């Protein structure tokens, strides 16, 4: 008879006392606009899955794509300017 046992590392990797660091929380907070824009884009795409997209659907998709791209550009610019010494971009 073989016994089923858990691997200790796998169990403790998800323990309650392991929380994100302040740096990880700051990184997540910086990425929130990108995440929300991506969610909006997915919502617009999901709406068009079960029907033929109308002109309004196409406009909604274009708008959502532009917002997602703008959020990514803003994040990249913020990250790049923070990485440069003296804040010069």
C-alpha positions as MATLAB code, in Angstrom:
seq = 'XXXXXXXXXXXXXXXXXXXXXXXXXXXXXXXXXXXXXXXXXXXXXXXXXXXXXXXXXXXXXXXXXXXXXXXXXXXXXXXXXXXXXXXXX';
ca = [
       0.000    0.000    0.000;
       1.413    3.384   -0.952;
       0.697    6.376    1.210;
      -0.219    9.769   -0.185;
       1.921   12.504    1.336;
       2.313   16.173    0.563;
       5.510   17.897   -0.319;
       6.326   20.358    2.462;
       7.522   23.129    0.108;
       4.299   23.018   -1.886;
       2.221   23.239    1.279;
       4.159   26.071    2.911;
       4.420   28.057   -0.317;
       0.764   29.017    0.094;
       0.750   29.499    3.856;
      -1.281   32.351    5.319;
       1.753   34.073    6.814;
       3.419   34.608    3.434;
       2.294   38.004    2.181;
       3.521   40.221   -0.656;
       6.264   42.654    0.180;
       5.788   46.411    0.036;
       7.728   46.509   -3.243;
       5.425   43.879   -4.766;
       2.342   45.784   -3.614;
       3.751   49.002   -5.105;
       4.382   47.219   -8.418;
       0.817   45.908   -8.448;
      -0.520   49.377   -7.680;
       1.493   50.790  -10.591;
      -0.019   48.173  -12.927;
      -3.669   48.629  -11.849;
      -4.551   50.969  -14.776;
      -3.170   48.403  -17.250;
      -5.065   45.576  -15.579;
      -8.338   47.513  -15.603;
      -7.876   48.510  -19.251;
      -7.213   44.879  -20.174;
     -10.367   43.822  -18.312;
     -12.372   46.383  -20.288;
     -10.866   45.055  -23.518;
     -11.758   41.483  -22.570;
     -15.299   42.566  -21.722;
     -15.655   44.180  -25.144;
     -14.317   41.039  -26.817;
     -16.589   38.733  -24.813;
     -19.649   40.751  -25.834;
     -18.930   40.011  -29.498;
     -18.316   36.263  -29.111;
     -21.842   35.036  -29.655;
     -23.036   37.452  -32.313;
     -21.952   39.284  -35.408;
     -20.281   42.514  -34.236;
     -22.166   45.707  -35.047;
     -20.558   49.065  -35.785;
     -21.043   49.976  -32.123;
     -19.202   46.791  -31.113;
     -16.321   47.690  -33.435;
     -16.144   51.164  -31.892;
     -16.199   49.683  -28.386;
     -13.354   47.302  -29.303;
     -11.273   50.073  -30.868;
     -11.793   52.301  -27.849;
     -10.866   49.501  -25.449;
      -7.731   48.659  -27.479;
      -6.665   52.317  -27.462;
      -7.193   52.573  -23.692;
      -5.224   49.369  -23.073;
      -2.384   50.562  -25.292;
      -2.360   54.011  -23.673;
      -2.227   52.431  -20.204;
       0.687   50.219  -21.242;
       2.560   53.181  -22.768;
       1.995   55.248  -19.618;
       3.301   52.409  -17.448;
       6.341   51.901  -19.679;
       7.110   55.619  -19.636;
       6.737   55.777  -15.871;
       8.991   52.749  -15.441;
      11.599   54.097  -17.851;
      11.680   57.541  -16.252;
      11.994   56.014  -12.794;
      14.936   53.884  -13.944;
      16.922   56.811  -15.344;
      19.141   58.750  -12.949;
      17.940   62.281  -12.303;
      14.508   61.525  -13.744;
      15.556   62.509  -17.286;
      13.700   60.726  -20.009;
];
